Amino acid sequence: MKNIGKGSLIIFASTLLLAACGNGNGESTGEDTQNGATSGNGEEVTLDVTWRYAGDPDNIGDYVREFSDWYSDEQDEVVINPDPITASEGDYFSNVSLSLQSAVTAPEILSQDTFMISSDANAGYLVNLDDLVADWDEWDNFIENIKDGVLGEDGSVYGIPTTTDSRGIWYNKSVFEEAGLPTDWQPESWNDIYEAAEMVRDNTEAIPFSMNLATVNGEAVTMQTFQMLWYGTGETMYDEEAQLWNVNGEGIIESLSFIDEIMNQRNLGPSLSVAINQNYGSVIMQDMFPSGAAAMVLDGSWNMSHFVEGGTAEFDNPEDEIGFAMMPTQDGSGDGFITMAGGWSWAIPENSQHHEESWEAIIAMSTEEWQTRRAMKEGTLTVRQDSAESEEYADRPFVETATEALNYAHFRPKHDLYPNISIFIQNAVEAVATGNMTPEEAAEDYRNNVVDLVGEENTY
């Protein structure tokens, strides 16, 4: 598995580049041996497929290896080489960015979070797929609004969606019964969440409400927590038409105030030892929540994979034990509910070898059968309309609500500065959660950081 730090990757790339120019004795071999391929002479082509390995269970890795075995049997001269990067979320993006700069280190097929597609495309790292999808009949089977996630800032396609997701509130029905709450719970405002959490606090030993808060958990803080609140106030982070960043909206303070209410004012959140922990996700969703030590968790639909057969916390009848509620808007206004949608995509690095063979492999991975198989294995939502209609897929627990939430979906800004601004959000959220800043102070700090980065003329 790849696990290359920033400094060592550059050295590694230089070494490989020298090796690729000769046979070790200063003589040219006359063959293209980059990335293990010997194309151009009728011999086998190897396609490195890279994704983030975050520890077991490695569902995407199992899927890629399963596809690799099948595809290598189907193709006489093409071999899929599973080649993951072992890294945290933030380190994965850093390692990928470095690898994409060199023809030696760029993989043939890259699994990339859709929020990074635009910045990668602006940097010239990804192949523009417009002409390819225009000639691909299967493209019409992909859900239209999910296609937005793989567009660059220029409106072109730079990736093929592989999974999508929604976010909502997971709740433990046994804890709810103990607290005197209904097990078919669906809040219609933030006040409904406060009231349910206070019932849990006053009548059980469980953590009432939990959400991603620690900067070490990166984009999960921005997307699973803050944007789920912020967009529920009726505001958005970035005005795509005017190309301006929101730094003055009341929704920023109101969203930070929700976090403050949960963590500090009403004592409804987890201890900081749990909340500000790089293993927060696995501790909460695979241990504390299914065991009843946590009552409600604001998080993603993919967590369904933990609770079904073969999951890390499986139940015989998951929907008898656990509920998944849509996140309401602040006061129930607007559409009434809110979710952020994201997901992952397959992209072809510009500096990679064998673009044609890579595209053919992506086509094969994107059929209804293989897309359904991946969604089933990862507990995610499918990106294809026909896949969503398959009985096997639709019968999964929690899928109906998770899919319904997509009707209220928002997507992250398609701007190459978004990853930088996301970090400012993470800092503000953790500062409020730990009590180091008031919501007003954190909002002002966020404003100053964004203005310094983009210029006040690019804000509103």
C-alpha positions as CSV (number, residue, x, y, z in Angstrom):
1,M,0.0,0.0,0.0
2,K,1.2,3.5,-0.7
3,N,1.9,5.5,2.4
4,I,4.1,8.3,1.1
5,G,4.8,11.5,3.0
6,K,5.2,14.9,1.3
7,G,8.9,15.0,1.4
8,S,9.6,11.4,0.6
9,L,7.2,11.4,-2.4
10,I,9.3,13.9,-4.3
11,I,12.5,12.0,-3.7
12,F,10.6,8.8,-4.6
13,A,9.3,10.4,-7.8
14,S,12.8,11.5,-8.8
15,T,14.3,8.1,-8.2
16,L,11.7,6.4,-10.3
17,L,12.0,8.9,-13.1
18,L,15.7,8.2,-13.4
19,A,15.0,4.5,-13.3
20,A,12.4,4.8,-16.0
21,C,14.9,6.3,-18.3
22,G,17.3,3.3,-18.4
23,N,17.9,-0.2,-17.3
24,G,20.2,0.7,-14.3
25,N,23.3,0.6,-16.5
26,G,22.8,4.0,-18.1
27,E,21.3,2.3,-21.2
28,S,17.8,2.9,-22.6
29,T,15.7,-0.2,-22.9
30,G,13.4,1.3,-25.6
31,E,10.3,0.3,-23.7
32,D,7.7,2.2,-21.8
33,T,8.0,0.8,-18.3
34,Q,6.3,3.5,-16.3
35,N,3.7,2.2,-13.8
36,G,4.6,-1.3,-14.7
37,A,3.1,-1.0,-18.2
38,T,4.8,-2.3,-21.4
39,S,2.3,-0.8,-23.8
40,G,3.2,-0.2,-27.4
41,N,4.5,-3.6,-28.1
42,G,1.4,-5.7,-27.5
43,E,2.3,-6.7,-24.0
44,E,0.3,-6.4,-20.8
45,V,-0.9,-2.9,-19.6
46,T,-1.2,-2.4,-15.8
47,L,-3.6,0.2,-14.5
48,D,-2.9,1.4,-10.9
49,V,-6.1,2.1,-9.1
50,T,-5.7,4.4,-6.1
51,W,-8.1,5.0,-3.2
52,R,-7.8,5.9,0.5
53,Y,-7.3,3.0,2.8
54,A,-8.4,4.1,6.3
55,G,-8.3,0.7,8.1
56,D,-10.5,-2.3,8.2
57,P,-13.2,-2.9,7.1
58,D,-11.8,-1.6,3.8
59,N,-15.1,-1.9,1.8
60,I,-13.9,0.0,-1.3
61,G,-10.7,-2.0,-1.3
62,D,-12.7,-5.3,-1.3
63,Y,-14.7,-3.9,-4.1
64,V,-11.7,-2.9,-6.2
65,R,-10.0,-6.2,-5.7
66,E,-13.1,-8.1,-6.6
67,F,-13.4,-6.0,-9.8
68,S,-9.7,-6.4,-10.5
69,D,-10.0,-10.2,-10.5
70,W,-13.0,-10.1,-12.8
71,Y,-11.6,-7.5,-15.2
72,S,-8.2,-9.1,-15.5
73,D,-9.9,-12.3,-16.5
74,E,-12.0,-10.5,-19.1
75,Q,-9.2,-8.5,-20.6
76,D,-6.2,-10.3,-22.1
77,E,-3.8,-7.4,-22.1
78,V,-5.1,-5.2,-19.2
79,V,-4.4,-5.8,-15.5
80,I,-6.0,-3.8,-12.7
81,N,-3.5,-3.2,-9.9
82,P,-5.1,-2.2,-6.6
83,D,-2.8,0.5,-5.1
84,P,-4.3,2.3,-2.1
85,I,-2.8,5.1,-0.1
86,T,-2.8,4.5,3.7
87,A,-3.6,7.9,5.2
88,S,-6.0,10.1,7.1
89,E,-8.4,12.1,5.1
90,G,-6.3,15.3,4.9
91,D,-3.1,13.4,4.3
92,Y,-4.7,11.5,1.5
93,F,-5.5,14.6,-0.4
94,S,-2.0,15.9,0.2
95,N,-0.4,12.7,-1.1
96,V,-2.7,12.6,-4.1
97,S,-2.0,16.2,-5.0
98,L,1.8,15.4,-5.0
99,S,1.4,12.2,-6.9
100,L,-0.7,13.9,-9.7
101,Q,2.2,16.3,-10.5
102,S,4.4,13.6,-11.9
103,A,4.0,11.1,-14.8
104,V,5.9,8.6,-12.6
105,T,3.7,8.7,-9.6
106,A,0.3,9.5,-11.0
107,P,-2.1,6.4,-10.9
108,E,-4.1,5.5,-14.0
109,I,-7.4,5.7,-12.1
110,L,-7.9,7.8,-9.0
111,S,-10.7,7.6,-6.4
112,Q,-11.3,11.3,-5.5
113,D,-13.8,13.0,-3.2
114,T,-16.0,15.1,-5.4
115,F,-15.2,18.2,-3.4
116,M,-11.6,18.0,-4.7
117,I,-12.5,17.6,-8.3
118,S,-12.8,21.3,-9.1
119,S,-9.4,22.3,-7.6
120,D,-7.7,19.3,-9.2
121,A,-9.2,20.2,-12.5
122,N,-8.1,23.9,-12.2
123,A,-4.6,22.7,-11.5
124,G,-4.6,20.8,-14.7
125,Y,-4.3,17.4,-12.9
126,L,-7.3,15.7,-14.4
127,V,-8.4,14.6,-17.9
128,N,-11.5,16.5,-19.2
129,L,-14.1,13.8,-19.9
130,D,-16.7,15.9,-21.8
131,D,-16.1,14.2,-25.2
132,L,-16.0,10.7,-23.6
133,V,-19.3,11.1,-21.7
134,A,-21.0,12.7,-24.8
135,D,-20.4,9.4,-26.6
136,W,-21.3,7.1,-23.7
137,D,-24.9,5.9,-23.7
138,E,-24.8,4.9,-20.0
139,W,-24.2,8.5,-18.9
140,D,-28.0,9.1,-19.2
141,N,-28.6,6.5,-16.4
142,F,-26.7,8.6,-13.8
143,I,-28.8,10.8,-11.5
144,E,-28.7,14.3,-12.9
145,N,-28.0,16.3,-9.8
146,I,-25.3,13.9,-8.7
147,K,-23.5,14.8,-12.0
148,D,-23.0,18.3,-10.6
149,G,-20.6,16.9,-8.1
150,V,-18.0,16.0,-10.7
151,L,-18.1,19.2,-12.6
152,G,-15.1,21.6,-12.6
153,E,-15.5,25.3,-12.1
154,D,-15.5,25.6,-15.9
155,G,-18.6,23.3,-16.1
156,S,-16.8,20.4,-17.7
157,V,-16.9,16.8,-16.4
158,Y,-13.7,15.6,-14.7
159,G,-14.9,12.5,-12.9
160,I,-17.5,9.7,-13.0
161,P,-19.6,9.5,-9.9
162,T,-19.2,6.2,-8.0
163,T,-21.1,6.7,-4.7
164,T,-23.2,9.4,-3.2
165,D,-24.6,10.0,0.3
166,S,-27.0,12.0,2.4
167,R,-26.8,13.1,6.0
168,G,-29.3,13.0,8.9
169,I,-29.7,12.1,12.5
170,W,-29.2,8.5,13.6
171,Y,-31.1,7.7,16.8
172,N,-31.1,4.7,19.1
173,K,-34.7,3.5,19.6
174,S,-34.1,1.7,22.9
175,V,-32.7,4.9,24.3
176,F,-35.6,6.9,23.0
177,E,-38.1,4.5,24.6
178,E,-36.2,4.8,27.9
179,A,-36.4,8.6,27.6
180,G,-40.1,8.6,26.8
181,L,-39.6,9.6,23.1
182,P,-41.4,8.2,20.1
183,T,-39.4,5.6,18.0
184,D,-40.8,7.0,14.8
185,W,-39.2,10.4,15.6
186,Q,-38.8,13.1,12.9
187,P,-37.8,16.5,14.2
188,E,-39.2,19.6,12.4
189,S,-36.9,22.2,13.8
190,W,-33.7,22.7,15.9
191,N,-35.9,23.2,18.9
192,D,-37.3,19.7,18.4
193,I,-33.7,18.4,18.6
194,Y,-33.0,20.3,21.8
195,E,-36.1,19.0,23.4
196,A,-35.4,15.4,22.5
197,A,-31.8,15.7,23.7
198,E,-32.9,17.2,27.0
199,M,-35.3,14.3,27.5
200,V,-32.4,11.9,26.9
201,R,-30.2,13.8,29.3
202,D,-32.8,13.9,32.1
203,N,-34.0,10.3,31.8
204,T,-31.0,8.1,30.6
205,E,-27.2,7.8,31.0
206,A,-26.7,8.1,27.2
207,I,-24.9,11.0,25.4
208,P,-27.9,12.9,24.1
209,F,-26.5,14.4,20.8
210,S,-23.2,14.0,19.0
211,M,-21.6,15.4,15.9
212,N,-18.2,15.9,14.3
213,L,-16.4,18.7,16.0
214,A,-12.6,18.1,16.0
215,T,-10.3,19.7,13.4
216,V,-8.5,16.4,13.2
217,N,-11.6,14.9,11.6
218,G,-11.3,17.4,8.7
219,E,-14.0,17.7,6.1
220,A,-16.4,15.7,8.3
221,V,-16.7,18.7,10.6
222,T,-17.4,21.1,7.7
223,M,-19.9,18.9,5.8
224,Q,-21.5,16.6,8.4
225,T,-21.9,19.3,11.0
226,F,-21.5,22.9,10.1
227,Q,-23.0,23.0,6.6
228,M,-25.9,20.8,7.7
229,L,-26.6,23.6,10.2
230,W,-25.7,26.6,8.1
231,Y,-27.7,25.6,5.0
232,G,-30.6,25.0,7.3
233,T,-30.7,28.7,8.2
234,G,-31.5,29.5,4.6
235,E,-28.0,30.7,3.8
236,T,-25.3,29.2,1.6
237,M,-21.6,29.3,1.9
238,Y,-20.8,30.6,-1.6
239,D,-22.9,32.5,-4.1
240,E,-22.1,30.6,-7.3
241,E,-23.7,33.3,-9.6
242,A,-22.0,36.3,-8.0
243,Q,-18.9,34.3,-7.1
244,L,-18.8,35.7,-3.6
245,W,-18.1,34.0,-0.2
246,N,-20.6,34.5,2.7
247,V,-18.8,35.9,5.7
248,N,-21.4,38.2,7.2
249,G,-24.5,36.0,7.4
250,E,-26.4,35.6,10.7
251,G,-26.5,31.9,9.8
252,I,-22.9,31.6,10.7
253,I,-23.4,32.7,14.3
254,E,-26.7,30.8,14.5
255,S,-25.0,27.6,13.4
256,L,-22.1,28.1,15.9
257,S,-24.7,28.8,18.6
258,F,-26.3,25.4,18.0
259,I,-22.9,23.8,18.6
260,D,-22.5,26.0,21.7
261,E,-25.9,25.1,23.0
262,I,-25.3,21.3,22.6
263,M,-21.7,21.3,24.0
264,N,-21.7,24.0,26.6
265,Q,-25.0,25.7,27.5
266,R,-27.3,22.7,27.8
267,N,-24.7,19.8,28.4
268,L,-26.1,17.6,25.7
269,G,-22.9,16.6,23.9
270,P,-20.2,14.0,24.5
271,S,-17.1,14.7,26.7
272,L,-14.2,16.4,24.9
273,S,-12.2,13.2,25.3
274,V,-14.7,11.6,22.9
275,A,-15.6,14.7,20.7
276,I,-12.0,16.0,20.1
277,N,-10.6,12.6,19.1
278,Q,-9.2,11.5,15.7
279,N,-11.1,8.2,16.2
280,Y,-14.4,9.9,17.0
281,G,-16.2,8.4,14.1
282,S,-15.5,4.8,14.9
283,V,-15.9,5.2,18.6
284,I,-19.3,6.8,18.3
285,M,-20.8,5.0,15.3
286,Q,-19.4,1.5,15.8
287,D,-19.4,1.3,19.6
288,M,-21.2,4.0,21.7
289,F,-24.2,4.5,19.5
290,P,-25.2,0.9,18.7
291,S,-24.6,-0.1,22.3
292,G,-27.0,2.7,23.5
293,A,-24.2,4.8,25.1
294,A,-25.1,7.6,22.6
295,A,-28.7,8.5,21.7
296,M,-28.4,10.7,18.6
297,V,-25.6,11.3,16.1
298,L,-25.6,13.7,13.2
299,D,-23.8,11.8,10.5
300,G,-23.9,10.2,7.1
301,S,-26.1,7.6,5.5
302,W,-23.1,5.3,4.8
303,N,-23.2,4.3,8.5
304,M,-26.0,1.9,7.6
305,S,-23.2,-0.6,6.6
306,H,-22.3,-1.0,10.3
307,F,-25.7,-2.2,11.4
308,V,-26.6,-4.7,8.7
309,E,-25.4,-8.3,8.3
310,G,-21.6,-8.4,8.2
311,G,-21.2,-5.0,9.7
312,T,-19.1,-4.0,12.7
313,A,-22.2,-3.6,14.9
314,E,-24.8,-5.7,13.1
315,F,-28.4,-6.2,14.3
316,D,-30.7,-9.0,13.3
317,N,-33.4,-6.4,12.4
318,P,-31.6,-3.0,12.2
319,E,-34.7,-0.8,11.7
320,D,-36.2,-2.3,14.9
321,E,-33.3,-0.9,16.9
322,I,-32.2,2.2,15.0
323,G,-33.8,5.1,13.2
324,F,-32.6,7.6,10.6
325,A,-34.3,11.0,10.6
326,M,-33.9,13.8,8.1
327,M,-32.2,16.9,9.4
328,P,-34.8,19.7,9.7
329,T,-34.1,23.3,8.8
330,Q,-33.6,25.8,11.7
331,D,-37.3,26.6,12.2
332,G,-38.9,24.3,9.6
333,S,-39.0,27.0,7.0
334,G,-37.9,26.7,3.4
335,D,-38.0,23.1,2.2
336,G,-38.3,21.9,5.8
337,F,-35.3,19.6,5.6
338,I,-31.7,19.8,4.6
339,T,-28.9,17.5,3.6
340,M,-25.4,17.9,2.2
341,A,-24.6,15.4,-0.5
342,G,-21.2,14.4,-1.6
343,G,-19.5,11.2,-2.6
344,W,-16.6,9.9,-4.5
345,S,-15.7,9.6,-8.2
346,W,-13.3,7.9,-10.6
347,A,-11.0,10.3,-12.3
348,I,-8.2,9.9,-14.8
349,P,-5.0,11.9,-14.0
350,E,-3.7,14.0,-16.9
351,N,-0.1,12.8,-16.1
352,S,-1.0,9.1,-16.0
353,Q,-0.3,6.6,-18.7
354,H,-3.0,4.7,-20.8
355,H,-5.9,7.1,-20.7
356,E,-7.9,5.0,-23.2
357,E,-7.5,1.8,-21.2
358,S,-8.3,3.7,-18.0
359,W,-11.6,5.0,-19.5
360,E,-12.6,1.5,-20.6
361,A,-12.0,0.2,-17.1
362,I,-14.1,3.0,-15.6
363,I,-16.9,2.2,-18.0
364,A,-16.8,-1.4,-16.8
365,M,-16.9,-0.3,-13.1
366,S,-19.8,2.0,-13.9
367,T,-22.3,-0.5,-15.1
368,E,-25.6,-1.0,-13.3
369,E,-24.3,-4.3,-11.9
370,W,-21.0,-3.0,-10.5
371,Q,-22.5,0.2,-9.2
372,T,-25.1,-1.7,-7.3
373,R,-22.5,-4.0,-6.0
374,R,-20.4,-1.1,-4.7
375,A,-23.3,0.6,-3.0
376,M,-24.3,-2.6,-1.3
377,K,-20.8,-3.3,-0.1
378,E,-20.1,0.2,1.2
379,G,-23.5,1.0,2.5
380,T,-23.7,4.1,0.3
381,L,-26.3,5.4,-2.1
382,T,-26.1,4.6,-5.7
383,V,-25.5,7.2,-8.4
384,R,-27.5,5.4,-11.1
385,Q,-31.3,5.5,-11.5
386,D,-31.6,1.9,-12.7
387,S,-29.4,0.7,-9.8
388,A,-31.7,2.5,-7.3
389,E,-34.7,0.7,-8.7
390,S,-33.2,-2.8,-8.2
391,E,-35.0,-4.9,-5.6
392,E,-31.7,-5.9,-3.9
393,Y,-30.7,-2.3,-3.4
394,A,-34.1,-0.9,-2.4
395,D,-34.7,-3.5,0.2
396,R,-31.8,-2.4,2.4
397,P,-32.6,-0.9,5.7
398,F,-32.6,2.9,5.9
399,V,-32.3,3.4,2.2
400,E,-35.8,4.9,1.7
401,T,-35.2,7.8,4.1
402,A,-31.6,8.3,3.1
403,T,-32.7,8.5,-0.6
404,E,-35.6,10.8,0.2
405,A,-33.2,13.2,1.9
406,L,-31.5,13.7,-1.5
407,N,-34.5,15.7,-2.6
408,Y,-33.2,18.5,-0.2
409,A,-29.6,18.1,-1.2
410,H,-27.0,20.9,-1.4
411,F,-23.4,20.5,-2.7
412,R,-20.2,22.1,-1.6
413,P,-18.9,25.1,-3.6
414,K,-17.1,24.3,-6.9
415,H,-14.1,26.5,-6.2
416,D,-10.5,25.7,-5.8
417,L,-10.3,27.7,-2.6
418,Y,-13.0,25.7,-0.9
419,P,-10.6,23.2,0.8
420,N,-8.7,26.2,2.4
421,I,-11.9,27.8,3.6
422,S,-13.2,24.5,4.9
423,I,-10.3,24.5,7.3
424,F,-11.3,27.9,8.7
425,I,-14.8,26.4,9.4
426,Q,-13.2,23.5,11.2
427,N,-11.2,25.8,13.4
428,A,-14.3,27.8,14.3
429,V,-16.3,24.8,15.1
430,E,-13.7,23.3,17.4
431,A,-13.0,26.6,19.1
432,V,-16.7,26.9,20.0
433,A,-17.1,23.3,21.0
434,T,-14.2,23.4,23.4
435,G,-15.4,26.7,24.9
436,N,-12.3,28.6,23.7
437,M,-14.4,31.1,21.7
438,T,-17.9,32.3,21.8
439,P,-20.0,31.9,18.6
440,E,-19.6,35.6,17.9
441,E,-15.8,35.4,18.3
442,A,-15.5,32.3,16.2
443,A,-17.7,33.9,13.4
444,E,-15.5,37.0,13.4
445,D,-12.3,34.9,13.2
446,Y,-13.8,33.0,10.3
447,R,-14.7,36.2,8.6
448,N,-11.2,37.6,9.0
449,N,-9.5,34.4,7.7
450,V,-11.7,34.3,4.6
451,V,-11.3,38.0,3.8
452,D,-7.5,37.6,4.2
453,L,-7.6,34.7,1.7
454,V,-10.0,35.9,-1.0
455,G,-10.1,39.6,-0.5
456,E,-13.0,41.6,0.9
457,E,-14.3,42.4,-2.6
458,N,-15.0,38.7,-3.0
459,T,-17.2,38.4,0.1
460,Y,-20.7,39.4,1.1
